[in-house]
Amino acid sequence: MTVEVAVIHVFVGPTLARSEPGLAAPGVRVRPPVGHGDLFDDAIREGDTVVIIDGVYHQAPALRHKEILAAMGRGSG
């Protein structure tokens, strides 16, 4: 029997260093600042937690509020 372990996906960039001790905790996956479409990544599964600290705005298409609502509707929040 395979047990699925929930992952915490932390989208972080300039606000918090990737070397921050809390980001090294088991089950935490550090990702670059969130952009358009990133919340539809297959790596984010139902039951996972998504933490958005930083995002892209001027250099690439930004995350839209509907993407956050869709992720919450899939059970990722």
SERO-4910 file (N, C-alpha, C, O; in steps of 0.05 Angstrom, whole numbers):
BEGIN
 pado doro    nc1    nc2    nc3   cac1   cac2   cac3    cc1    cc2    cc3    oc1    oc2    oc3
  Met    A     17    -24      0      0      0      0     18     25      0     36     27     16
  Thr    A     13     43    -18     28     68    -20     14     90     -5    -10     94     -9
  Val    A     28    104     12     17    126     27     26    152     13     50    157     11
  Glu    A      7    168      5     13    194     -7     18    214     15      1    218     33
  Val    A     41    227     15     48    247     35     43    274     23     52    280      1
  Ala    A     28    291     37     22    318     28     48    334     28     65    331     45
  Val    A     50    350      7     74    367      4     66    396      7     43    404      0
  Ile    A     83    412     19     79    441     21     96    454     -1    120    453      0
  His    A     83    466    -20     96    479    -43     98    509    -35     78    523    -33
  Val    A    123    519    -32    127    547    -24    139    562    -48    162    556    -57
  Phe    A    124    580    -59    133    597    -81    146    622    -69    132    639    -58
  Val    A    172    623    -71    187    645    -57    209    655    -75    220    640    -91
  Gly    A    216    680    -71    237    692    -87    253    712    -70    266    704    -51
  Pro    A    252    737    -77    269    757    -63    260    763    -35    277    772    -19
  Thr    A    236    758    -27    227    765      0    240    747     21    246    757     43
  Leu    A    245    722     15    255    703     35    276    686     21    272    676      0
  Ala    A    299    684     34    321    668     23    314    639     22    301    629     41
  Arg    A    322    625      1    317    596     -1    331    580     21    325    557     27
  Ser    A    351    593     33    366    580     54    353    583     82    364    573    102
  Glu    A    330    596     83    316    599    108    311    572    121    301    554    107
  Pro    A    318    568    146    315    541    159    287    529    156    285    505    153
  Gly    A    266    544    158    239    533    156    233    521    129    216    504    127
  Leu    A    247    530    109    243    519     82    257    492     78    253    479     58
  Ala    A    274    484     97    288    459     95    274    436    109    284    414    111
  Ala    A    250    442    119    234    422    134    226    399    115    222    403     91
  Pro    A    223    375    125    213    353    109    186    359     97    168    370    111
  Gly    A    182    352     72    156    356     59    152    383     47    131    389     36
  Val    A    172    401     49    171    427     37    186    427     11    209    419      9
  Arg    A    172    436    -10    185    439    -36    186    469    -43    166    482    -47
  Val    A    210    479    -44    215    508    -50    214    511    -80    228    497    -95
  Arg    A    198    531    -89    195    536   -117    200    565   -123    199    582   -104
  Pro    A    207    573   -147    211    601   -154    185    617   -152    164    605   -149
  Pro    A    187    644   -153    163    660   -151    141    650   -170    147    643   -193
  Val    A    116    650   -161     94    639   -176     87    657   -200     88    681   -198
  Gly    A     80    644   -222     71    659   -246     47    645   -257     37    625   -247
  His    A     37    657   -279     14    646   -293     17    617   -300     37    609   -312
  Gly    A     -1    600   -291     -1    572   -298     14    554   -279     11    529   -280
  Asp    A     29    565   -260     45    549   -242     28    531   -224     37    509   -216
  Leu    A      4    540   -216    -12    524   -198    -25    500   -212    -38    484   -199
  Phe    A    -22    498   -238    -33    475   -253    -12    454   -258    -16    435   -272
  Asp    A     11    457   -245     33    437   -246     23    410   -235     11    410   -214
  Asp    A     29    389   -249     20    362   -240     32    354   -213     22    336   -200
  Ala    A     54    367   -206     67    361   -180     50    370   -156     54    360   -134
  Ile    A     32    389   -161     14    398   -140    -11    381   -141    -27    383   -159
  Arg    A    -14    364   -120    -36    345   -119    -57    352    -99    -52    370    -82
  Glu    A    -79    339   -101   -101    343    -81    -89    337    -53    -76    317    -49
  Gly    A    -95    355    -35    -85    351     -7    -59    366     -1    -52    369     22
  Asp    A    -45    375    -22    -21    390    -18    -28    418     -9    -51    427    -13
  Thr    A     -9    432      3    -12    460     11      5    477     -7     28    470    -13
  Val    A     -6    500    -15      9    519    -32     12    545    -16     -8    556     -6
  Val    A     37    554    -13     43    579      0     55    598    -20     75    592    -32
  Ile    A     41    620    -24     51    640    -43     62    664    -28     48    679    -15
  Ile    A     88    667    -30    102    689    -17    110    710    -38    106    734    -34
  Asp    A    120    701    -60    129    718    -82    118    709   -108    113    685   -113
  Gly    A    114    728   -126    105    722   -153    118    740   -173    130    760   -166
  Val    A    115    733   -198    125    749   -220    103    768   -230     79    761   -228
  Tyr    A    110    791   -239     90    811   -248     98    824   -274     83    823   -293
  His    A    121    836   -275    129    851   -298    145    835   -318    142    839   -343
  Gln    A    160    816   -309    178    801   -327    165    777   -340    176    766   -360
  Ala    A    141    769   -331    126    746   -342     97    749   -334     91    765   -316
  Pro    A     79    735   -348     51    737   -340     47    729   -311     57    709   -301
  Ala    A     31    745   -297     26    741   -268      5    720   -263    -12    714   -280
  Leu    A      5    710   -239    -15    691   -229    -42    706   -228    -43    729   -220
  Arg    A    -63    693   -237    -90    705   -236   -105    693   -213   -101    671   -205
  His    A   -124    709   -202   -139    700   -179   -155    675   -185   -160    659   -167
  Lys    A   -164    672   -210   -179    648   -218   -162    623   -215   -173    601   -210
  Glu    A   -136    625   -219   -119    602   -216   -118    593   -186   -117    569   -181
  Ile    A   -118    612   -168   -118    606   -140   -144    592   -133   -145    572   -118
  Leu    A   -166    603   -143   -193    591   -138   -195    563   -149   -206    545   -137
  Ala    A   -183    559   -172   -183    532   -185   -167    512   -168   -175    489   -165
  Ala    A   -144    521   -158   -128    503   -141   -142    496   -116   -141    473   -107
  Met    A   -156    515   -104   -171    510    -80   -194    491    -85   -201    474    -69
  Gly    A   -206    493   -109   -228    475   -117   -218    447   -121   -234    428   -118
  Arg    A   -193    443   -128   -181    417   -132   -173    404   -105   -164    381   -105
  Gly    A   -174    419    -84   -166    409    -58   -138    416    -50   -127    406    -30
  Ser    A   -125    434    -65    -99    445    -58   -104    473    -47   -117    489    -60
  Gly    A    -93    478    -25    -99    504    -13    -78    514      5    -80    536     15
***
